[in-house]
Amino acid sequence: MAALCGQVSGRVQGVGFRRFVQLRAEQLGVHGWVRNCSDGSVAFHLEGEGSALQAMLVVLHQGPPGSRVLRLTQTPAGEQGYCGFSILADS
């Protein structure tokens, strides 16, 4: 297991981005969370197998129809032991 955290910037709020990420994470068996940030970006924390995390980075970069990802930053993170994938309240 590995963990990543980061942010996605661009047109990523108001387009179903968080729900899109949640559905794909559940399909890939990735745990963690996603939430809107006050600066208009979306933050995330992902935990799972390396190949699943790489697939999630593609998902985050692609986004749902109507979104436009301009920047994706990611860094390794410590595992928190999340069970499932949540959409958290805006920060």
Summary of the structure (lengths in Angstrom):
residues: 91
radius of gyration: 11.6
end to end distance: 26.9
largest distance: 32.3
contacts: 280
relative contact order: 0.35
helix: 27%
strand: 38%
